[in-house]
């Protein structure tokens, strides 16, 4: 009987430890979900501001005409979705170019579902079955990073994390 009581006490102790670990993990998850929500909100806000700024600049450039052309020694940055790797004139961007253009325009991490939705709208001629292999290839070549499963982003510039 003593042995059984000792085993019971040990099991209760283990159960209590497991409960404490579960509580700590749940609290960490809640904090992470709040942080993710805040990051998504900040990203969405930045994306909206960037789009508005781009449209305003484009409108002003149209109003100013030739006077708004950038100096020859400082070309205007390219921001269209084909900017990843320009192809032949008039050619539609490849899936890689679409993905990288989306990632650069977005400026923050995105999930596979978001790029799939974008491709379905921007390029319905592209096969959705090619998305996963293309994302994998872009991660392998270092053009994208995968901070966690199903989450992708443009890699940080060299030295960005250095203090």
Backbone as a printed PyTorch tensor [residue, N CA C, xyz], in Angstrom:
tensor([[[  0.8160,  -1.1920,   0.0000],
         [  0.0000,   0.0000,   0.0000],
         [  0.8630,   1.2610,   0.0000]],

        [[  1.9620,   1.2150,   0.7520],
         [  2.8640,   2.3770,   0.7770],
         [  3.4300,   2.6740,  -0.6040]],

        [[  3.7870,   1.6290,  -1.3260],
         [  4.3460,   1.8100,  -2.6650],
         [  3.3100,   2.4460,  -3.5860]],

        [[  2.0710,   2.0050,  -3.4750],
         [  1.0140,   2.5660,  -4.3100],
         [  0.7840,   4.0360,  -3.9850]],

        [[  0.8390,   4.4000,  -2.7000],
         [  0.6770,   5.8040,  -2.3040],
         [  1.8430,   6.6550,  -2.7950]],

        [[  3.0340,   6.0830,  -2.7780],
         [  4.2100,   6.8080,  -3.2710],
         [  4.0840,   7.0490,  -4.7770]],

        [[  3.6060,   6.0350,  -5.5120],
         [  3.4120,   6.1850,  -6.9520],
         [  2.3340,   7.2370,  -7.2150]],

        [[  1.2650,   7.2070,  -6.4550],
         [  0.1960,   8.1840,  -6.6020],
         [  0.7130,   9.6030,  -6.3530]],

        [[  1.5130,   9.7670,  -5.3130],
         [  2.0840,  11.0870,  -5.0080],
         [  2.9790,  11.5600,  -6.1590]],

        [[  3.7660,  10.6460,  -6.7130],
         [  4.6400,  10.9930,  -7.8370],
         [  3.8090,  11.3790,  -9.0610]],

        [[  2.7460,  10.6340,  -9.3370],
         [  1.8680,  10.9440, -10.4740],
         [  1.1930,  12.3010, -10.3000]],

        [[  0.7690,  12.6000,  -9.0710],
         [  0.1550,  13.9150,  -8.8120],
         [  1.1670,  15.0290,  -9.0360]],

        [[  2.4010,  14.7910,  -8.6100],
         [  3.4610,  15.7740,  -8.7940],
         [  3.7240,  16.0050, -10.2840]],

        [[  3.7900,  14.9180, -11.0420],
         [  4.0040,  15.0360, -12.4890],
         [  2.8280,  15.7530, -13.1620]],

        [[  1.6170,  15.4190, -12.7550],
         [  0.4310,  16.0570, -13.3180],
         [  0.4310,  17.5550, -13.0280]],

        [[  0.8200,  17.9250, -11.8070],
         [  0.8880,  19.3370, -11.4440],
         [  1.9290,  20.0590, -12.3010]],

        [[  3.0880,  19.4290, -12.4890],
         [  4.1310,  20.0210, -13.3370],
         [  3.6550,  20.1900, -14.7700]],

        [[  2.9500,  19.1740, -15.2890],
         [  2.4170,  19.2530, -16.6460],
         [  1.3760,  20.3630, -16.7670]],

        [[  0.5390,  20.5150, -15.7700],
         [ -0.4650,  21.5860, -15.7680],
         [  0.2090,  22.9560, -15.7900]],

        [[  1.2790,  23.1000, -15.0120],
         [  1.9990,  24.3760, -14.9820],
         [  2.6380,  24.6660, -16.3420]],

        [[  3.1960,  23.6320, -16.9660],
         [  3.7800,  23.8170, -18.2960],
         [  2.7020,  24.1770, -19.3120]],

        [[  1.5450,  23.5260, -19.2160],
         [  0.4450,  23.8290, -20.1200],
         [ -0.0120,  25.2740, -19.9480]],

        [[ -0.1580,  25.7210, -18.7130],
         [ -0.5740,  27.0980, -18.4460],
         [  0.4390,  28.0880, -19.0200]],

        [[  1.7220,  27.8160, -18.8100],
         [  2.7650,  28.7050, -19.3350],
         [  2.7290,  28.7270, -20.8630]],

        [[  2.5460,  27.5690, -21.4920],
         [  2.4910,  27.4980, -22.9540],
         [  1.2700,  28.2470, -23.4880]],

        [[  0.1400,  28.1000, -22.8160],
         [ -1.0650,  28.8110, -23.2470],
         [ -0.8830,  30.3220, -23.1250]],

        [[ -0.2430,  30.7700, -22.0510],
         [  0.0120,  32.2010, -21.8770],
         [  0.9500,  32.7210, -22.9630]],

        [[  1.9870,  31.9300, -23.2860],
         [  2.9080,  32.3070, -24.3590],
         [  2.1660,  32.3960, -25.6870]],

        [[  1.2770,  31.4540, -25.9330],
         [  0.5080,  31.4530, -27.1730],
         [ -0.3800,  32.6870, -27.2720]],

        [[ -1.0230,  33.0610, -26.1940],
         [ -1.8680,  34.2610, -26.1930],
         [ -1.0190,  35.4940, -26.4970]],

        [[  0.1590,  35.5880, -25.8680],
         [  1.0480,  36.7370, -26.1310],
         [  1.4910,  36.7480, -27.5930]],

        [[  1.8280,  35.5750, -28.1140],
         [  2.2720,  35.4900, -29.5100],
         [  1.1480,  35.8700, -30.4710]],

        [[ -0.0730,  35.4270, -30.1860],
         [ -1.2030,  35.7730, -31.0420],
         [ -1.4630,  37.2830, -31.0180]],

        [[ -1.3120,  37.9060, -29.8510],
         [ -1.4860,  39.3590, -29.7620],
         [ -0.4030,  40.0710, -30.5600]],

        [[  0.8250,  39.5790, -30.4480],
         [  1.9420,  40.1780, -31.1820],
         [  1.7360,  40.0150, -32.6840]],

        [[  1.2860,  38.8340, -33.0990],
         [  1.0260,  38.5960, -34.5150],
         [ -0.0790,  39.5250, -35.0230]],

        [[ -1.1330,  39.6790, -34.2490],
         [ -2.2230,  40.5780, -34.6450],
         [ -1.7170,  42.0130, -34.7660]],

        [[ -0.8860,  42.4370, -33.8280],
         [ -0.3290,  43.7920, -33.8820],
         [  0.5760,  43.9520, -35.1050]],

        [[  1.3720,  42.9330, -35.3890],
         [  2.2570,  43.0000, -36.5540],
         [  1.4530,  43.0410, -37.8480]],

        [[  0.3870,  42.2490, -37.9220],
         [ -0.4620,  42.2740, -39.1180],
         [ -1.1130,  43.6440, -39.2980]],

        [[ -1.5630,  44.2370, -38.1970],
         [ -2.1780,  45.5550, -38.2600],
         [ -1.1600,  46.5930, -38.7300]],

        [[  0.0430,  46.5430, -38.1700],
         [  1.0950,  47.4840, -38.5740],
         [  1.4560,  47.2890, -40.0380]],

        [[  1.5360,  46.0490, -40.4600],
         [  1.8610,  45.7540, -41.8590],
         [  0.7660,  46.2720, -42.7820]],

        [[ -0.4560,  46.0150, -42.4300],
         [ -1.5830,  46.4730, -43.2440],
         [ -1.5980,  47.9940, -43.3400]],

        [[ -1.3480,  48.6460, -42.2220],
         [ -1.3160,  50.1040, -42.2020],
         [ -0.1810,  50.6310, -43.0850]],

        [[  0.9840,  50.0280, -42.9590],
         [  2.1290,  50.4530, -43.7680],
         [  1.8610,  50.2020, -45.2460]],

        [[  1.2280,  49.0860, -45.5400],
         [  0.9120,  48.7630, -46.9270],
         [ -0.0590,  49.7950, -47.5020]],

        [[ -1.0540,  50.1640, -46.7310],
         [ -2.0340,  51.1580, -47.1760],
         [ -1.3550,  52.5080, -47.4010]],

        [[ -0.5140,  52.9110, -46.4410],
         [  0.1890,  54.1940, -46.5880],
         [  1.0930,  54.1890, -47.8150]],

        [[  1.7990,  53.0790, -48.0300],
         [  2.6980,  52.9900, -49.1840],
         [  1.9160,  53.0800, -50.4900]],

        [[  0.7740,  52.4100, -50.5510],
         [ -0.0450,  52.4490, -51.7620],
         [ -0.5870,  53.8590, -52.0070]],

        [[ -1.0620,  54.5170, -50.9560],
         [ -1.5710,  55.8860, -51.0940],
         [ -0.4450,  56.8190, -51.5370]],

        [[  0.7190,  56.6890, -50.9150],
         [  1.8570,  57.5340, -51.2930],
         [  2.2460,  57.3170, -52.7470]],

        [[  2.2620,  56.0540, -53.1660],
         [  2.6100,  55.7490, -54.5480],
         [  1.6020,  56.3850, -55.5030]],

        [[  0.3170,  56.2830, -55.1730],
         [ -0.7230,  56.8550, -56.0410],
         [ -0.6350,  58.3750, -56.0860]],

        [[ -0.3700,  58.9920, -54.9360],
         [ -0.2350,  60.4480, -54.9000],
         [  0.9570,  60.8700, -55.7490]],

        [[  2.0800,  60.2030, -55.5880],
         [  3.2750,  60.5400, -56.3670],
         [  3.0050,  60.3520, -57.8560]],

        [[  2.3120,  59.2780, -58.2070],
         [  1.9880,  59.0300, -59.6090],
         [  1.0690,  60.1340, -60.1470]],

        [[  0.0910,  60.5430, -59.3310],
         [ -0.8100,  61.6170, -59.7550],
         [ -0.0820,  62.9250, -59.9610]],

        [[  0.8110,  63.2520, -59.0430],
         [  1.5940,  64.4880, -59.1720],
         [  2.4840,  64.4060, -60.3970]],

        [[  3.0880,  63.2490, -60.6230],
         [  3.9540,  63.0930, -61.7950],
         [  3.1550,  63.2890, -63.0760]],

        [[  1.9470,  62.7560, -63.1090],
         [  1.1050,  62.9340, -64.2930],
         [  0.7580,  64.4130, -64.4980]],

        [[  0.5090,  65.1290, -63.3890],
         [  0.1940,  66.5540, -63.4960],
         [  1.3980,  67.3570, -63.9770]],

        [[  2.5760,  66.9900, -63.5020],
         [  3.7700,  67.7510, -63.8540],
         [  4.3400,  67.3430, -65.2090]],

        [[  4.0020,  66.1660, -65.6850],
         [  4.4770,  65.7210, -66.9980],
         [  5.9770,  65.5030, -67.0150]],

        [[  6.6200,  66.0080, -68.0810],
         [  8.0540,  65.7930, -68.2790],
         [  8.9040,  66.4300, -67.1940]],

        [[  8.4140,  67.4800, -66.5660],
         [  9.1920,  68.1620, -65.5280],
         [  9.4220,  67.2560, -64.3200]],

        [[  8.6070,  66.2180, -64.1760],
         [  8.7140,  65.3270, -63.0140],
         [  9.6400,  64.1500, -63.2620]],

        [[ 10.2820,  64.0870, -64.4310],
         [ 11.1670,  62.9560, -64.7110],
         [ 12.3930,  63.0310, -63.8060]],

        [[ 12.8290,  61.8820, -63.2680],
         [ 14.0000,  61.8890, -62.3950],
         [ 15.2560,  62.2420, -63.1810]],

        [[ 16.2560,  62.8260, -62.5020],
         [ 17.5080,  63.1440, -63.1870],
         [ 18.1290,  61.8780, -63.7700]],

        [[ 18.8580,  62.0260, -64.8640],
         [ 19.4480,  60.8720, -65.5480],
         [ 20.4350,  60.1140, -64.6590]],

        [[ 21.1060,  60.8170, -63.7350],
         [ 22.0890,  60.1420, -62.8840],
         [ 21.4360,  59.4140, -61.7100]],

        [[ 20.1430,  59.5860, -61.5010],
         [ 19.4500,  58.9180, -60.3960],
         [ 18.1250,  58.3580, -60.9080]],

        [[ 18.1550,  57.1240, -61.4260],
         [ 16.9250,  56.5630, -61.9800],
         [ 15.8630,  56.3490, -60.9060]],

        [[ 14.6280,  56.4850, -61.3360],
         [ 13.5060,  56.2740, -60.4190],
         [ 13.4160,  54.7910, -60.0680]],

        [[ 13.1930,  54.4670, -58.7820],
         [ 13.0860,  53.0560, -58.4230],
         [ 11.8710,  52.4140, -59.0790]],

        [[ 12.0330,  51.1510, -59.4700],
         [ 10.9580,  50.4040, -60.1000],
         [ 10.1610,  49.7200, -59.0120]],

        [[  8.8310,  49.8790, -59.0510],
         [  8.0080,  49.2950, -57.9920],
         [  6.9150,  48.3800, -58.5220]],

        [[  6.9020,  48.1590, -59.8150],
         [  5.8160,  47.3220, -60.3210],
         [  6.0740,  45.8560, -60.0220]],

        [[  5.0710,  45.0380, -60.2290],
         [  5.1780,  43.6390, -59.8400],
         [  6.1650,  42.8640, -60.6880]],

        [[  6.5720,  43.3740, -61.8250],
         [  7.5360,  42.6760, -62.6590],
         [  8.9660,  43.0790, -62.3360]],

        [[  9.1610,  43.8640, -61.2850],
         [ 10.4880,  44.3970, -60.9890],
         [ 11.4610,  43.3630, -60.4640]],

        [[ 11.0110,  42.1950, -60.0910],
         [ 11.8920,  41.1920, -59.5180],
         [ 12.9810,  40.8140, -60.5080]],

        [[ 12.5990,  40.4660, -61.7080],
         [ 13.5350,  40.1180, -62.7650],
         [ 12.8810,  40.4830, -64.0870]],

        [[ 13.2190,  41.6350, -64.6450],
         [ 12.5330,  42.0410, -65.8560],
         [ 12.7250,  41.0250, -66.9810]],

        [[ 11.6470,  40.7650, -67.6920],
         [ 11.7100,  39.8520, -68.8260],
         [ 11.7260,  40.6480, -70.1130]],

        [[ 11.5220,  39.9640, -71.2200],
         [ 11.4840,  40.6620, -72.5000],
         [ 10.3470,  41.6780, -72.5200]],

        [[ 10.5200,  42.7150, -73.3190],
         [  9.5140,  43.7770, -73.3820],
         [  8.1660,  43.1820, -73.7520]],

        [[  7.1320,  43.5610, -73.0100],
         [  5.7860,  43.1090, -73.2850],
         [  5.4580,  41.7380, -72.7150]],

        [[  6.4450,  41.0210, -72.2050],
         [  6.1960,  39.6860, -71.6620],
         [  5.5780,  39.7980, -70.2780]],

        [[  4.6690,  38.8720, -69.9670],
         [  4.0790,  38.8580, -68.6350],
         [  5.1120,  38.3300, -67.6460]],

        [[  5.0610,  38.8030, -66.3950],
         [  6.0040,  38.3240, -65.3930],
         [  5.7930,  36.8360, -65.1260]],

        [[  6.8790,  36.1600, -64.7880],
         [  6.8090,  34.7500, -64.4250],
         [  6.1940,  34.6230, -63.0350]],

        [[  5.9230,  33.3970, -62.6300],
         [  5.3800,  33.1900, -61.2880],
         [  6.3660,  33.7100, -60.2460]],

        [[  7.6570,  33.4540, -60.4470],
         [  8.6700,  33.9580, -59.5090],
         [  8.6180,  35.4750, -59.4140]],

        [[  8.5190,  36.1270, -60.5520],
         [  8.4690,  37.5820, -60.5640],
         [  7.2110,  38.0890, -59.8620]],

        [[  6.1080,  37.4200, -60.0860],
         [  4.8620,  37.7940, -59.4090],
         [  5.0070,  37.6550, -57.8880]],

        [[  5.5670,  36.5280, -57.4550],
         [  5.7230,  36.2770, -56.0210],
         [  6.6440,  37.3150, -55.3960]],

        [[  7.8060,  37.5350, -56.0220],
         [  8.7720,  38.4890, -55.4670],
         [  8.2300,  39.9170, -55.5160]],

        [[  7.5260,  40.2670, -56.5780],
         [  6.9160,  41.5950, -56.6570],
         [  5.8900,  41.7880, -55.5500]],

        [[  5.0690,  40.7720, -55.3200],
         [  4.0790,  40.8280, -54.2420],
         [  4.7810,  40.9930, -52.8970]],

        [[  5.8310,  40.1990, -52.6730],
         [  6.5450,  40.2460, -51.3880],
         [  7.1880,  41.6120, -51.1710]],

        [[  7.7830,  42.1670, -52.2170],
         [  8.4380,  43.4840, -52.0700],
         [  7.4160,  44.5860, -51.8510]],

        [[  6.3180,  44.5310, -52.5760],
         [  5.2740,  45.5490, -52.4210],
         [  4.6700,  45.4760, -51.0310]],

        [[  4.4630,  44.2700, -50.5630],
         [  3.8550,  44.0600, -49.2520],
         [  4.7690,  44.5690, -48.1500]],

        [[  6.0580,  44.2700, -48.2540],
         [  7.0200,  44.7820, -47.2760],
         [  7.0140,  44.0690, -45.9390]],

        [[  6.2170,  43.0360, -45.7730],
         [  6.2100,  42.2800, -44.5240],
         [  5.8910,  40.8280, -44.8530]],

        [[  5.9630,  39.9890, -43.8540],
         [  5.7320,  38.5610, -44.0590],
         [  4.3130,  38.3120, -44.5670]],

        [[  4.1740,  37.2140, -45.2940],
         [  2.8710,  36.8250, -45.8170],
         [  2.7470,  35.3150, -45.7610]],

        [[  1.5150,  34.8530, -45.7680],
         [  1.2870,  33.4110, -45.7570],
         [  0.9370,  32.9560, -47.1670]],

        [[  1.0990,  31.6710, -47.4120],
         [  0.8830,  31.0880, -48.7280],
         [ -0.5020,  31.4480, -49.2720]],

        [[ -1.5030,  31.4280, -48.4280],
         [ -2.8810,  31.7260, -48.8420],
         [ -2.9680,  33.1360, -49.4530]],

        [[ -2.2140,  34.0990, -48.8950],
         [ -2.2710,  35.4730, -49.4020],
         [ -1.6740,  35.5740, -50.8070]],

        [[ -0.5300,  34.9140, -51.0220],
         [  0.0720,  34.9840, -52.3620],
         [ -0.7700,  34.1970, -53.3550]],

        [[ -1.3940,  33.1020, -52.9120],
         [ -2.2640,  32.3370, -53.8090],
         [ -3.4470,  33.1970, -54.2510]],

        [[ -4.0280,  33.9300, -53.3140],
         [ -5.1470,  34.8290, -53.6420],
         [ -4.6930,  35.9100, -54.6240]],

        [[ -3.5140,  36.4860, -54.3610],
         [ -2.9810,  37.5170, -55.2550],
         [ -2.7780,  36.9580, -56.6630]],

        [[ -2.1530,  35.7920, -56.7660],
         [ -1.9080,  35.2030, -58.0800],
         [ -3.2170,  34.8670, -58.7950]],

        [[ -4.2060,  34.3960, -58.0350],
         [ -5.4990,  34.0800, -58.6380],
         [ -6.1590,  35.3020, -59.2450]],

        [[ -5.9070,  36.4600, -58.6410],
         [ -6.4840,  37.7100, -59.1370],
         [ -5.6150,  38.3210, -60.2380]],

        [[ -4.3210,  38.4420, -59.9650],
         [ -3.4160,  39.1190, -60.8930],
         [ -3.0890,  38.2680, -62.1190]],

        [[ -2.9630,  36.9690, -61.9110],
         [ -2.5450,  36.0800, -62.9990],
         [ -3.3270,  34.7770, -62.9810]],

        [[ -4.5970,  34.8050, -63.3400],
         [ -5.3890,  33.5770, -63.3320],
         [ -4.8680,  32.5220, -64.3090]],

        [[ -3.9860,  32.9340, -65.2390],
         [ -3.4250,  31.9750, -66.1870],
         [ -2.3670,  31.0770, -65.5540]],

        [[ -1.8260,  31.4680, -64.3810],
         [ -0.8190,  30.6440, -63.7090],
         [ -1.4930,  29.5100, -62.9540]],

        [[ -0.8780,  28.3420, -62.9880],
         [ -1.4330,  27.1730, -62.3190],
         [ -1.1400,  27.2210, -60.8210]],

        [[ -2.1630,  27.1300, -59.9630],
         [ -1.9540,  27.1560, -58.5150],
         [ -1.0540,  26.0140, -58.0350]],

        [[ -1.0400,  24.9060, -58.7530],
         [ -0.2140,  23.7640, -58.3390],
         [  1.2810,  24.0840, -58.4100]],

        [[  1.6490,  25.1170, -59.1420],
         [  3.0610,  25.4940, -59.2420],
         [  3.5320,  26.3990, -58.1180]],

        [[  2.6230,  26.8530, -57.2630],
         [  2.9880,  27.8250, -56.2280],
         [  3.9390,  27.2300, -55.1860]],

        [[  3.5800,  26.1070, -54.6050],
         [  4.4290,  25.5300, -53.5490],
         [  5.8390,  25.2210, -54.0350]],

        [[  6.0030,  24.5560, -55.1870],
         [  7.3700,  24.3120, -55.6640],
         [  8.1400,  25.6090, -55.9220]],

        [[  7.4380,  26.6300, -56.4110],
         [  8.1150,  27.9030, -56.6910],
         [  8.5410,  28.5950, -55.4010]],

        [[  7.6730,  28.5750, -54.3770],
         [  8.0440,  29.1450, -53.0770],
         [  9.2510,  28.4130, -52.5050]],

        [[  9.2430,  27.0920, -52.5980],
         [ 10.3760,  26.2940, -52.1060],
         [ 11.6520,  26.6660, -52.8430]],

        [[ 11.5650,  26.8110, -54.1720],
         [ 12.7480,  27.1740, -54.9600],
         [ 13.2660,  28.5600, -54.5610]],

        [[ 12.3560,  29.5140, -54.3600],
         [ 12.7660,  30.8660, -53.9730],
         [ 13.4150,  30.8760, -52.5860]],

        [[ 12.9470,  30.0170, -51.6900],
         [ 13.5740,  29.9070, -50.3640],
         [ 14.9640,  29.2920, -50.5150]],

        [[ 15.0720,  28.2370, -51.3230],
         [ 16.3780,  27.5770, -51.5230],
         [ 17.4070,  28.5180, -52.1200]],

        [[ 16.9740,  29.3840, -53.0470],
         [ 17.9180,  30.3020, -53.6850],
         [ 18.1760,  31.5530, -52.8530]],

        [[ 17.4560,  31.6940, -51.7180],
         [ 17.6870,  32.8340, -50.8370],
         [ 16.9200,  34.0880, -51.2270]],

        [[ 16.0530,  33.9840, -52.2320],
         [ 15.2780,  35.1530, -52.6480],
         [ 14.1200,  35.4200, -51.6930]],

        [[ 13.6880,  34.3790, -50.9790],
         [ 12.6950,  34.4910, -49.9120],
         [ 13.2260,  33.7490, -48.7010]],

        [[ 12.7030,  34.0780, -47.5350],
         [ 12.9890,  33.3040, -46.3290],
         [ 11.6670,  32.7760, -45.7970]],

        [[ 11.7590,  31.6530, -45.0760],
         [ 10.5790,  31.0380, -44.4860],
         [ 10.8010,  31.0320, -42.9780]],

        [[ 10.3620,  32.1120, -42.2630],
         [ 10.5960,  32.1940, -40.8190],
         [  9.8560,  31.1180, -40.0320]],

        [[  8.7500,  30.6310, -40.5670],
         [  8.0270,  29.5220, -39.9570],
         [  7.2340,  28.8410, -41.0640]],

        [[  6.7600,  27.6350, -40.8370],
         [  6.0520,  26.9180, -41.9040],
         [  4.8780,  27.7260, -42.4600]],

        [[  4.8660,  27.8770, -43.7880],
         [  3.7790,  28.5850, -44.4470],
         [  3.8790,  30.0930, -44.4220]],

        [[  4.9330,  30.6380, -43.8000],
         [  5.1270,  32.0910, -43.7140],
         [  6.3870,  32.4490, -44.4940]],

        [[  6.2880,  33.4490, -45.3500],
         [  7.4020,  33.8350, -46.2170],
         [  7.6220,  35.3350, -46.1370]],

        [[  8.8640,  35.7470, -46.4300],
         [  9.1680,  37.1750, -46.5140],
         [ 10.4450,  37.3690, -47.3070]],

        [[ 10.6960,  38.6120, -47.6670],
         [ 11.9450,  38.9900, -48.3250],
         [ 13.0260,  38.9570, -47.2500]],

        [[ 14.2160,  38.4160, -47.5470],
         [ 15.2700,  38.4010, -46.5180],
         [ 15.6960,  39.8140, -46.1380]],

        [[ 16.1110,  39.9540, -44.8930],
         [ 16.6090,  41.2470, -44.4220],
         [ 17.8990,  41.5730, -45.1650]],

        [[ 18.1240,  42.8550, -45.4520],
         [ 19.3750,  43.2320, -46.1260],
         [ 20.5670,  42.8500, -45.2520]],

        [[ 21.7170,  42.5610, -45.8730],
         [ 22.9040,  42.2090, -45.0780],
         [ 23.2220,  43.2950, -44.0620]],

        [[ 23.4830,  42.8930, -42.8440],
         [ 23.8330,  43.8340, -41.7750],
         [ 22.6410,  44.4590, -41.1000]],

        [[ 21.4020,  44.1320, -41.5420],
         [ 20.2210,  44.7500, -40.9450],
         [ 20.0360,  44.3490, -39.5010]],

        [[ 20.4570,  43.1120, -39.1480],
         [ 20.2750,  42.6480, -37.7710],
         [ 21.4650,  42.9330, -36.8880]],

        [[ 22.5420,  43.4840, -37.4670],
         [ 23.7500,  43.7610, -36.6800],
         [ 23.5450,  44.9910, -35.8130]],

        [[ 24.1320,  44.9650, -34.6460],
         [ 24.0180,  46.1240, -33.7620],
         [ 25.3260,  46.8500, -33.6960]]])
